[in-house]
Amino acid sequence: MKMAEQQQMERGEARPWQETMVRKSNNQEEQFNPDKIRRSIQNAGANQQLADEITQDIQGSTHSMMTTFEIDSRIQDVLRQRDQNAYQNWMRWKEQHQKMR
């Protein structure tokens, strides 16, 4: 998390993404959670810096009823370009997750 972001949290200042809802693939709505995105990217093997960059990019472009598909596509695009190993892990996880549905 960037210093400015942390200072905003400490002061209780609102951030645009705080009230953003995300539509999941099952049509349920969930509050946008940048920590969940960051953690998922790191679990795929990306380093913290890259996970932070991707998360901040997504945070900066959130909009009402953003879909998990949109978020996933953005993550895939960056991982494909910047970290092939993390990209392959991400795709493997997606494939396994879809089989469980």
Backbone atoms as SQL, in Angstrom:
CREATE TABLE atoms (id INTEGER PRIMARY KEY, chain TEXT, resi INTEGER, resn TEXT, atom TEXT, x REAL, y REAL, z REAL);
INSERT INTO atoms VALUES
  (1, 'A', 1, 'MET', 'N', 0.849, -1.172, 0.000),
  (2, 'A', 1, 'MET', 'CA', 0.000, 0.000, 0.000),
  (3, 'A', 1, 'MET', 'C', 0.892, 1.230, 0.000),
  (4, 'A', 2, 'LYS', 'N', 0.557, 2.196, -0.812),
  (5, 'A', 2, 'LYS', 'CA', 1.344, 3.423, -0.881),
  (6, 'A', 2, 'LYS', 'C', 1.138, 4.254, 0.374),
  (7, 'A', 3, 'MET', 'N', 2.131, 5.073, 0.686),
  (8, 'A', 3, 'MET', 'CA', 2.085, 5.916, 1.877),
  (9, 'A', 3, 'MET', 'C', 0.861, 6.834, 1.860),
  (10, 'A', 4, 'ALA', 'N', 0.576, 7.453, 0.733),
  (11, 'A', 4, 'ALA', 'CA', -0.570, 8.367, 0.638),
  (12, 'A', 4, 'ALA', 'C', -1.875, 7.632, 0.921),
  (13, 'A', 5, 'GLU', 'N', -1.980, 6.407, 0.409),
  (14, 'A', 5, 'GLU', 'CA', -3.171, 5.598, 0.621),
  (15, 'A', 5, 'GLU', 'C', -3.329, 5.261, 2.100),
  (16, 'A', 6, 'GLN', 'N', -2.221, 4.909, 2.736),
  (17, 'A', 6, 'GLN', 'CA', -2.245, 4.575, 4.154),
  (18, 'A', 6, 'GLN', 'C', -2.635, 5.801, 4.982),
  (19, 'A', 7, 'GLN', 'N', -2.115, 6.964, 4.624),
  (20, 'A', 7, 'GLN', 'CA', -2.454, 8.191, 5.340),
  (21, 'A', 7, 'GLN', 'C', -3.937, 8.517, 5.185),
  (22, 'A', 8, 'GLN', 'N', -4.493, 8.286, 3.996),
  (23, 'A', 8, 'GLN', 'CA', -5.924, 8.508, 3.787),
  (24, 'A', 8, 'GLN', 'C', -6.733, 7.606, 4.707),
  (25, 'A', 9, 'MET', 'N', -6.328, 6.351, 4.817),
  (26, 'A', 9, 'MET', 'CA', -7.038, 5.413, 5.674),
  (27, 'A', 9, 'MET', 'C', -6.986, 5.866, 7.124),
  (28, 'A', 10, 'GLU', 'N', -5.808, 6.300, 7.573),
  (29, 'A', 10, 'GLU', 'CA', -5.640, 6.732, 8.952),
  (30, 'A', 10, 'GLU', 'C', -6.502, 7.953, 9.258),
  (31, 'A', 11, 'ARG', 'N', -6.680, 8.827, 8.279),
  (32, 'A', 11, 'ARG', 'CA', -7.499, 10.027, 8.472),
  (33, 'A', 11, 'ARG', 'C', -8.980, 9.749, 8.243),
  (34, 'A', 12, 'GLY', 'N', -9.289, 8.542, 7.802),
  (35, 'A', 12, 'GLY', 'CA', -10.685, 8.188, 7.563),
  (36, 'A', 12, 'GLY', 'C', -11.274, 8.811, 6.320),
  (37, 'A', 13, 'GLU', 'N', -10.424, 9.208, 5.387),
  (38, 'A', 13, 'GLU', 'CA', -10.906, 9.828, 4.152),
  (39, 'A', 13, 'GLU', 'C', -11.451, 8.757, 3.210),
  (40, 'A', 14, 'ALA', 'N', -12.514, 9.095, 2.539),
  (41, 'A', 14, 'ALA', 'CA', -13.122, 8.161, 1.593),
  (42, 'A', 14, 'ALA', 'C', -12.277, 8.056, 0.336),
  (43, 'A', 15, 'ARG', 'N', -12.241, 6.880, -0.213),
  (44, 'A', 15, 'ARG', 'CA', -11.602, 6.646, -1.496),
  (45, 'A', 15, 'ARG', 'C', -12.697, 6.223, -2.465),
  (46, 'A', 16, 'PRO', 'N', -12.616, 6.598, -3.737),
  (47, 'A', 16, 'PRO', 'CA', -13.705, 6.336, -4.681),
  (48, 'A', 16, 'PRO', 'C', -14.129, 4.869, -4.740),
  (49, 'A', 17, 'TRP', 'N', -13.197, 3.957, -4.601),
  (50, 'A', 17, 'TRP', 'CA', -13.517, 2.547, -4.739),
  (51, 'A', 17, 'TRP', 'C', -14.171, 1.958, -3.498),
  (52, 'A', 18, 'GLN', 'N', -14.175, 2.684, -2.377),
  (53, 'A', 18, 'GLN', 'CA', -14.699, 2.125, -1.133),
  (54, 'A', 18, 'GLN', 'C', -16.156, 1.708, -1.219),
  (55, 'A', 19, 'GLU', 'N', -16.933, 2.408, -1.984),
  (56, 'A', 19, 'GLU', 'CA', -18.355, 2.104, -2.066),
  (57, 'A', 19, 'GLU', 'C', -18.718, 1.393, -3.365),
  (58, 'A', 20, 'THR', 'N', -17.732, 0.992, -4.125),
  (59, 'A', 20, 'THR', 'CA', -17.974, 0.338, -5.401),
  (60, 'A', 20, 'THR', 'C', -18.371, -1.118, -5.181),
  (61, 'A', 21, 'MET', 'N', -19.411, -1.520, -5.867),
  (62, 'A', 21, 'MET', 'CA', -19.852, -2.908, -5.813),
  (63, 'A', 21, 'MET', 'C', -19.382, -3.618, -7.080),
  (64, 'A', 22, 'VAL', 'N', -19.024, -4.878, -6.920),
  (65, 'A', 22, 'VAL', 'CA', -18.551, -5.706, -8.023),
  (66, 'A', 22, 'VAL', 'C', -19.578, -6.810, -8.244),
  (67, 'A', 23, 'ARG', 'N', -19.906, -7.063, -9.503),
  (68, 'A', 23, 'ARG', 'CA', -20.831, -8.151, -9.829),
  (69, 'A', 23, 'ARG', 'C', -20.012, -9.404, -10.132),
  (70, 'A', 24, 'LYS', 'N', -20.280, -10.444, -9.353),
  (71, 'A', 24, 'LYS', 'CA', -19.576, -11.709, -9.518),
  (72, 'A', 24, 'LYS', 'C', -20.216, -12.521, -10.641),
  (73, 'A', 25, 'SER', 'N', -19.557, -13.605, -11.045),
  (74, 'A', 25, 'SER', 'CA', -20.060, -14.416, -12.156),
  (75, 'A', 25, 'SER', 'C', -21.407, -15.067, -11.847),
  (76, 'A', 26, 'ASN', 'N', -21.729, -15.238, -10.559),
  (77, 'A', 26, 'ASN', 'CA', -23.023, -15.816, -10.182),
  (78, 'A', 26, 'ASN', 'C', -24.090, -14.732, -9.984),
  (79, 'A', 27, 'ASN', 'N', -23.783, -13.525, -10.419),
  (80, 'A', 27, 'ASN', 'CA', -24.653, -12.340, -10.339),
  (81, 'A', 27, 'ASN', 'C', -24.813, -11.763, -8.939),
  (82, 'A', 28, 'GLN', 'N', -24.116, -12.303, -7.963),
  (83, 'A', 28, 'GLN', 'CA', -24.138, -11.696, -6.636),
  (84, 'A', 28, 'GLN', 'C', -23.272, -10.450, -6.662),
  (85, 'A', 29, 'GLU', 'N', -23.590, -9.529, -5.768),
  (86, 'A', 29, 'GLU', 'CA', -22.808, -8.305, -5.651),
  (87, 'A', 29, 'GLU', 'C', -21.946, -8.381, -4.402),
  (88, 'A', 30, 'GLU', 'N', -20.754, -7.824, -4.520),
  (89, 'A', 30, 'GLU', 'CA', -19.810, -7.827, -3.408),
  (90, 'A', 30, 'GLU', 'C', -19.072, -6.494, -3.418),
  (91, 'A', 31, 'GLN', 'N', -18.751, -5.986, -2.252),
  (92, 'A', 31, 'GLN', 'CA', -18.006, -4.733, -2.182),
  (93, 'A', 31, 'GLN', 'C', -16.598, -4.949, -2.736),
  (94, 'A', 32, 'PHE', 'N', -16.132, -3.991, -3.518),
  (95, 'A', 32, 'PHE', 'CA', -14.784, -4.041, -4.075),
  (96, 'A', 32, 'PHE', 'C', -13.777, -4.133, -2.937),
  (97, 'A', 33, 'ASN', 'N', -12.854, -5.083, -3.043),
  (98, 'A', 33, 'ASN', 'CA', -11.872, -5.312, -1.994),
  (99, 'A', 33, 'ASN', 'C', -10.479, -5.412, -2.615),
  (100, 'A', 34, 'PRO', 'N', -9.708, -4.325, -2.589),
  (101, 'A', 34, 'PRO', 'CA', -8.382, -4.352, -3.206),
  (102, 'A', 34, 'PRO', 'C', -7.439, -5.351, -2.540),
  (103, 'A', 35, 'ASP', 'N', -7.612, -5.597, -1.250),
  (104, 'A', 35, 'ASP', 'CA', -6.741, -6.561, -0.572),
  (105, 'A', 35, 'ASP', 'C', -6.945, -7.969, -1.119),
  (106, 'A', 36, 'LYS', 'N', -8.165, -8.298, -1.463),
  (107, 'A', 36, 'LYS', 'CA', -8.467, -9.612, -2.041),
  (108, 'A', 36, 'LYS', 'C', -7.772, -9.767, -3.399),
  (109, 'A', 37, 'ILE', 'N', -7.786, -8.721, -4.184),
  (110, 'A', 37, 'ILE', 'CA', -7.124, -8.745, -5.492),
  (111, 'A', 37, 'ILE', 'C', -5.616, -8.886, -5.313),
  (112, 'A', 38, 'ARG', 'N', -5.047, -8.052, -4.457),
  (113, 'A', 38, 'ARG', 'CA', -3.603, -8.072, -4.205),
  (114, 'A', 38, 'ARG', 'C', -3.151, -9.465, -3.739),
  (115, 'A', 39, 'ARG', 'N', -3.890, -10.027, -2.798),
  (116, 'A', 39, 'ARG', 'CA', -3.555, -11.345, -2.246),
  (117, 'A', 39, 'ARG', 'C', -3.630, -12.426, -3.327),
  (118, 'A', 40, 'SER', 'N', -4.654, -12.377, -4.165),
  (119, 'A', 40, 'SER', 'CA', -4.809, -13.367, -5.232),
  (120, 'A', 40, 'SER', 'C', -3.657, -13.301, -6.228),
  (121, 'A', 41, 'ILE', 'N', -3.245, -12.097, -6.562),
  (122, 'A', 41, 'ILE', 'CA', -2.138, -11.922, -7.508),
  (123, 'A', 41, 'ILE', 'C', -0.845, -12.460, -6.899),
  (124, 'A', 42, 'GLN', 'N', -0.618, -12.173, -5.637),
  (125, 'A', 42, 'GLN', 'CA', 0.584, -12.683, -4.972),
  (126, 'A', 42, 'GLN', 'C', 0.526, -14.204, -4.840),
  (127, 'A', 43, 'ASN', 'N', -0.650, -14.753, -4.592),
  (128, 'A', 43, 'ASN', 'CA', -0.795, -16.208, -4.505),
  (129, 'A', 43, 'ASN', 'C', -0.460, -16.881, -5.829),
  (130, 'A', 44, 'ALA', 'N', -0.620, -16.151, -6.925),
  (131, 'A', 44, 'ALA', 'CA', -0.261, -16.682, -8.243),
  (132, 'A', 44, 'ALA', 'C', 1.251, -16.647, -8.465),
  (133, 'A', 45, 'GLY', 'N', 1.965, -15.960, -7.572),
  (134, 'A', 45, 'GLY', 'CA', 3.417, -15.938, -7.673),
  (135, 'A', 45, 'GLY', 'C', 4.018, -14.604, -8.045),
  (136, 'A', 46, 'ALA', 'N', 3.188, -13.598, -8.264),
  (137, 'A', 46, 'ALA', 'CA', 3.725, -12.268, -8.584),
  (138, 'A', 46, 'ALA', 'C', 4.324, -11.651, -7.325),
  (139, 'A', 47, 'ASN', 'N', 5.348, -10.837, -7.508),
  (140, 'A', 47, 'ASN', 'CA', 5.942, -10.182, -6.340),
  (141, 'A', 47, 'ASN', 'C', 5.018, -9.074, -5.839),
  (142, 'A', 48, 'GLN', 'N', 5.303, -8.601, -4.640),
  (143, 'A', 48, 'GLN', 'CA', 4.435, -7.610, -4.008),
  (144, 'A', 48, 'GLN', 'C', 4.338, -6.327, -4.827),
  (145, 'A', 49, 'GLN', 'N', 5.450, -5.903, -5.406),
  (146, 'A', 49, 'GLN', 'CA', 5.434, -4.660, -6.184),
  (147, 'A', 49, 'GLN', 'C', 4.478, -4.764, -7.374),
  (148, 'A', 50, 'LEU', 'N', 4.556, -5.860, -8.103),
  (149, 'A', 50, 'LEU', 'CA', 3.668, -6.039, -9.256),
  (150, 'A', 50, 'LEU', 'C', 2.213, -6.171, -8.797),
  (151, 'A', 51, 'ALA', 'N', 1.988, -6.912, -7.731),
  (152, 'A', 51, 'ALA', 'CA', 0.631, -7.061, -7.198),
  (153, 'A', 51, 'ALA', 'C', 0.064, -5.702, -6.801),
  (154, 'A', 52, 'ASP', 'N', 0.894, -4.869, -6.176),
  (155, 'A', 52, 'ASP', 'CA', 0.454, -3.523, -5.787),
  (156, 'A', 52, 'ASP', 'C', 0.137, -2.669, -7.012),
  (157, 'A', 53, 'GLU', 'N', 0.995, -2.743, -8.036),
  (158, 'A', 53, 'GLU', 'CA', 0.776, -1.950, -9.251),
  (159, 'A', 53, 'GLU', 'C', -0.541, -2.326, -9.929),
  (160, 'A', 54, 'ILE', 'N', -0.784, -3.626, -10.066),
  (161, 'A', 54, 'ILE', 'CA', -2.011, -4.081, -10.721),
  (162, 'A', 54, 'ILE', 'C', -3.228, -3.662, -9.900),
  (163, 'A', 55, 'THR', 'N', -3.135, -3.859, -8.595),
  (164, 'A', 55, 'THR', 'CA', -4.249, -3.513, -7.712),
  (165, 'A', 55, 'THR', 'C', -4.556, -2.024, -7.784),
  (166, 'A', 56, 'GLN', 'N', -3.525, -1.198, -7.758),
  (167, 'A', 56, 'GLN', 'CA', -3.725, 0.250, -7.822),
  (168, 'A', 56, 'GLN', 'C', -4.317, 0.667, -9.163),
  (169, 'A', 57, 'ASP', 'N', -3.894, 0.009, -10.230),
  (170, 'A', 57, 'ASP', 'CA', -4.456, 0.303, -11.547),
  (171, 'A', 57, 'ASP', 'C', -5.953, 0.003, -11.568),
  (172, 'A', 58, 'ILE', 'N', -6.322, -1.134, -11.018),
  (173, 'A', 58, 'ILE', 'CA', -7.734, -1.513, -10.988),
  (174, 'A', 58, 'ILE', 'C', -8.514, -0.564, -10.080),
  (175, 'A', 59, 'GLN', 'N', -7.953, -0.239, -8.926),
  (176, 'A', 59, 'GLN', 'CA', -8.610, 0.701, -8.016),
  (177, 'A', 59, 'GLN', 'C', -8.882, 2.031, -8.698),
  (178, 'A', 60, 'GLY', 'N', -7.930, 2.482, -9.497),
  (179, 'A', 60, 'GLY', 'CA', -8.057, 3.773, -10.157),
  (180, 'A', 60, 'GLY', 'C', -9.085, 3.804, -11.263),
  (181, 'A', 61, 'SER', 'N', -9.544, 2.648, -11.676),
  (182, 'A', 61, 'SER', 'CA', -10.507, 2.618, -12.780),
  (183, 'A', 61, 'SER', 'C', -11.794, 1.884, -12.413),
  (184, 'A', 62, 'THR', 'N', -12.062, 1.771, -11.125),
  (185, 'A', 62, 'THR', 'CA', -13.304, 1.108, -10.729),
  (186, 'A', 62, 'THR', 'C', -14.503, 1.936, -11.166),
  (187, 'A', 63, 'HIS', 'N', -15.587, 1.251, -11.401),
  (188, 'A', 63, 'HIS', 'CA', -16.837, 1.912, -11.750),
  (189, 'A', 63, 'HIS', 'C', -17.987, 1.092, -11.192),
  (190, 'A', 64, 'SER', 'N', -19.122, 1.696, -11.128),
  (191, 'A', 64, 'SER', 'CA', -20.298, 1.040, -10.573),
  (192, 'A', 64, 'SER', 'C', -20.579, -0.267, -11.307),
  (193, 'A', 65, 'MET', 'N', -20.752, -1.307, -10.550),
  (194, 'A', 65, 'MET', 'CA', -21.064, -2.645, -11.045),
  (195, 'A', 65, 'MET', 'C', -20.002, -3.221, -11.982),
  (196, 'A', 66, 'MET', 'N', -18.776, -2.921, -11.696),
  (197, 'A', 66, 'MET', 'CA', -17.659, -3.551, -12.392),
  (198, 'A', 66, 'MET', 'C', -17.808, -5.065, -12.187),
  (199, 'A', 67, 'THR', 'N', -17.446, -5.843, -13.179),
  (200, 'A', 67, 'THR', 'CA', -17.599, -7.293, -13.051),
  (201, 'A', 67, 'THR', 'C', -16.268, -7.950, -12.700),
  (202, 'A', 68, 'THR', 'N', -16.365, -9.126, -12.095),
  (203, 'A', 68, 'THR', 'CA', -15.146, -9.877, -11.799),
  (204, 'A', 68, 'THR', 'C', -14.463, -10.282, -13.102),
  (205, 'A', 69, 'PHE', 'N', -15.240, -10.439, -14.174),
  (206, 'A', 69, 'PHE', 'CA', -14.657, -10.753, -15.477),
  (207, 'A', 69, 'PHE', 'C', -13.734, -9.624, -15.936),
  (208, 'A', 70, 'GLU', 'N', -14.182, -8.375, -15.770),
  (209, 'A', 70, 'GLU', 'CA', -13.352, -7.221, -16.143),
  (210, 'A', 70, 'GLU', 'C', -12.066, -7.186, -15.321),
  (211, 'A', 71, 'ILE', 'N', -12.203, -7.405, -14.026),
  (212, 'A', 71, 'ILE', 'CA', -11.036, -7.385, -13.141),
  (213, 'A', 71, 'ILE', 'C', -10.073, -8.488, -13.539),
  (214, 'A', 72, 'ASP', 'N', -10.597, -9.689, -13.752),
  (215, 'A', 72, 'ASP', 'CA', -9.769, -10.831, -14.135),
  (216, 'A', 72, 'ASP', 'C', -9.046, -10.579, -15.457),
  (217, 'A', 73, 'SER', 'N', -9.743, -10.004, -16.419),
  (218, 'A', 73, 'SER', 'CA', -9.127, -9.722, -17.726),
  (219, 'A', 73, 'SER', 'C', -7.959, -8.755, -17.589),
  (220, 'A', 74, 'ARG', 'N', -8.120, -7.734, -16.752),
  (221, 'A', 74, 'ARG', 'CA', -7.041, -6.760, -16.551),
  (222, 'A', 74, 'ARG', 'C', -5.843, -7.422, -15.892),
  (223, 'A', 75, 'ILE', 'N', -6.107, -8.267, -14.904),
  (224, 'A', 75, 'ILE', 'CA', -5.020, -8.966, -14.215),
  (225, 'A', 75, 'ILE', 'C', -4.291, -9.865, -15.202),
  (226, 'A', 76, 'GLN', 'N', -5.038, -10.623, -15.993),
  (227, 'A', 76, 'GLN', 'CA', -4.426, -11.513, -16.982),
  (228, 'A', 76, 'GLN', 'C', -3.543, -10.749, -17.961),
  (229, 'A', 77, 'ASP', 'N', -4.035, -9.632, -18.464),
  (230, 'A', 77, 'ASP', 'CA', -3.272, -8.842, -19.435),
  (231, 'A', 77, 'ASP', 'C', -1.913, -8.428, -18.878),
  (232, 'A', 78, 'VAL', 'N', -1.917, -7.930, -17.653),
  (233, 'A', 78, 'VAL', 'CA', -0.655, -7.458, -17.066),
  (234, 'A', 78, 'VAL', 'C', 0.259, -8.629, -16.744),
  (235, 'A', 79, 'LEU', 'N', -0.280, -9.686, -16.145),
  (236, 'A', 79, 'LEU', 'CA', 0.567, -10.835, -15.814),
  (237, 'A', 79, 'LEU', 'C', 1.168, -11.454, -17.073),
  (238, 'A', 80, 'ARG', 'N', 0.379, -11.541, -18.142),
  (239, 'A', 80, 'ARG', 'CA', 0.877, -12.116, -19.399),
  (240, 'A', 80, 'ARG', 'C', 2.085, -11.325, -19.907),
  (241, 'A', 81, 'GLN', 'N', 2.045, -10.008, -19.750),
  (242, 'A', 81, 'GLN', 'CA', 3.127, -9.149, -20.231),
  (243, 'A', 81, 'GLN', 'C', 4.323, -9.098, -19.285),
  (244, 'A', 82, 'ARG', 'N', 4.070, -9.195, -17.981),
  (245, 'A', 82, 'ARG', 'CA', 5.133, -8.886, -17.022),
  (246, 'A', 82, 'ARG', 'C', 5.654, -10.068, -16.207),
  (247, 'A', 83, 'ASP', 'N', 4.865, -11.154, -16.085),
  (248, 'A', 83, 'ASP', 'CA', 5.303, -12.277, -15.250),
  (249, 'A', 83, 'ASP', 'C', 4.635, -13.557, -15.753),
  (250, 'A', 84, 'GLN', 'N', 5.305, -14.215, -16.686),
  (251, 'A', 84, 'GLN', 'CA', 4.741, -15.408, -17.314),
  (252, 'A', 84, 'GLN', 'C', 4.435, -16.514, -16.306),
  (253, 'A', 85, 'ASN', 'N', 5.295, -16.693, -15.316),
  (254, 'A', 85, 'ASN', 'CA', 5.077, -17.735, -14.318),
  (255, 'A', 85, 'ASN', 'C', 3.787, -17.468, -13.534),
  (256, 'A', 86, 'ALA', 'N', 3.617, -16.244, -13.068),
  (257, 'A', 86, 'ALA', 'CA', 2.404, -15.883, -12.331),
  (258, 'A', 86, 'ALA', 'C', 1.180, -15.995, -13.242),
  (259, 'A', 87, 'TYR', 'N', 1.337, -15.620, -14.503),
  (260, 'A', 87, 'TYR', 'CA', 0.233, -15.729, -15.460),
  (261, 'A', 87, 'TYR', 'C', -0.203, -17.188, -15.611),
  (262, 'A', 88, 'GLN', 'N', 0.761, -18.088, -15.777),
  (263, 'A', 88, 'GLN', 'CA', 0.436, -19.510, -15.927),
  (264, 'A', 88, 'GLN', 'C', -0.238, -20.055, -14.670),
  (265, 'A', 89, 'ASN', 'N', 0.255, -19.654, -13.505),
  (266, 'A', 89, 'ASN', 'CA', -0.375, -20.077, -12.250),
  (267, 'A', 89, 'ASN', 'C', -1.802, -19.548, -12.152),
  (268, 'A', 90, 'TRP', 'N', -1.985, -18.286, -12.558),
  (269, 'A', 90, 'TRP', 'CA', -3.313, -17.663, -12.526),
  (270, 'A', 90, 'TRP', 'C', -4.282, -18.446, -13.409),
  (271, 'A', 91, 'MET', 'N', -3.846, -18.785, -14.616),
  (272, 'A', 91, 'MET', 'CA', -4.702, -19.500, -15.554),
  (273, 'A', 91, 'MET', 'C', -4.994, -20.920, -15.061),
  (274, 'A', 92, 'ARG', 'N', -4.010, -21.563, -14.467),
  (275, 'A', 92, 'ARG', 'CA', -4.199, -22.903, -13.907),
  (276, 'A', 92, 'ARG', 'C', -5.249, -22.872, -12.795),
  (277, 'A', 93, 'TRP', 'N', -5.141, -21.865, -11.922),
  (278, 'A', 93, 'TRP', 'CA', -6.109, -21.736, -10.836),
  (279, 'A', 93, 'TRP', 'C', -7.510, -21.512, -11.394),
  (280, 'A', 94, 'LYS', 'N', -7.628, -20.655, -12.403),
  (281, 'A', 94, 'LYS', 'CA', -8.935, -20.382, -13.018),
  (282, 'A', 94, 'LYS', 'C', -9.554, -21.653, -13.576),
  (283, 'A', 95, 'GLU', 'N', -8.735, -22.440, -14.254),
  (284, 'A', 95, 'GLU', 'CA', -9.222, -23.678, -14.854),
  (285, 'A', 95, 'GLU', 'C', -9.733, -24.632, -13.771),
  (286, 'A', 96, 'GLN', 'N', -8.980, -24.774, -12.697),
  (287, 'A', 96, 'GLN', 'CA', -9.396, -25.655, -11.603),
  (288, 'A', 96, 'GLN', 'C', -10.655, -25.125, -10.925),
  (289, 'A', 97, 'HIS', 'N', -10.730, -23.831, -10.742),
  (290, 'A', 97, 'HIS', 'CA', -11.883, -23.208, -10.092),
  (291, 'A', 97, 'HIS', 'C', -13.150, -23.410, -10.928),
  (292, 'A', 98, 'GLN', 'N', -13.022, -23.313, -12.237),
  (293, 'A', 98, 'GLN', 'CA', -14.181, -23.484, -13.113),
  (294, 'A', 98, 'GLN', 'C', -14.668, -24.928, -13.111),
  (295, 'A', 99, 'LYS', 'N', -13.761, -25.883, -12.957),
  (296, 'A', 99, 'LYS', 'CA', -14.152, -27.294, -12.897),
  (297, 'A', 99, 'LYS', 'C', -14.960, -27.588, -11.639),
  (298, 'A', 100, 'MET', 'N', -14.670, -26.860, -10.562),
  (299, 'A', 100, 'MET', 'CA', -15.356, -27.096, -9.293),
  (300, 'A', 100, 'MET', 'C', -16.772, -26.527, -9.287),
  (301, 'A', 101, 'ARG', 'N', -17.092, -25.664, -10.193),
  (302, 'A', 101, 'ARG', 'CA', -18.432, -25.041, -10.225),
  (303, 'A', 101, 'ARG', 'C', -19.479, -25.991, -10.691);
